[in-house]
């Protein structure tokens, strides 16, 4: 199951484009294209449950000093949405 990291900053950015956190999260289940950008973030073209097609810029929110578990694995980091429109 995906986890998202929402803070006031990114919530305000998507709300400025008439989107909610729920809209953007649901769009991750309806992806048309996904590309990694030069800075390591991702650009995704997707669709909300209402049928609106949107762009979502996001990255994994991994801590630099995160320690692997006893099996040498890192947990799945949350998704931090940079913006969506």
Residue pairs with C-beta under 8 A, 6 or more apart in sequence:
2 25
2 28
2 76
2 79
3 76
3 78
3 79
4 21
4 25
4 78
4 79
4 80
4 81
5 61
5 78
5 79
5 80
6 21
6 81
10 80
10 81
10 82
10 83
11 21
13 82
13 83
13 84
14 20
14 21
14 23
14 24
14 81
14 83
14 84
14 85
17 54
17 83
17 84
17 85
19 48
19 54
19 84
19 85
23 48
23 49
23 50
23 52
23 54
24 48
24 54
24 56
24 81
24 84
26 48
26 49
27 44
27 46
27 47
27 48
27 54
27 56
27 84
28 44
28 46
28 56
28 79
30 46
30 47
30 48
30 49
31 44
31 45
31 46
32 45
32 46
32 47
32 53
33 44
33 45
34 42
34 43
34 44
34 45
35 42
35 43
35 44
36 42
36 43
37 43
37 57
40 59
41 57
41 58
41 59
41 82
42 57
42 58
42 59
43 55
43 56
43 57
44 55
44 56
44 57
44 58
45 53
45 54
45 55
45 56
46 53
46 54
46 56
47 53
47 54
48 54
54 84
54 85
55 84
55 85
56 81
56 83
56 84
57 81
57 82
57 83
57 84
58 79
58 80
58 81
58 82
59 79
59 80
59 82
60 77
60 78
60 79
60 80
61 77
61 78
61 79
61 80
62 74
62 77
66 74
66 77
68 74
69 75
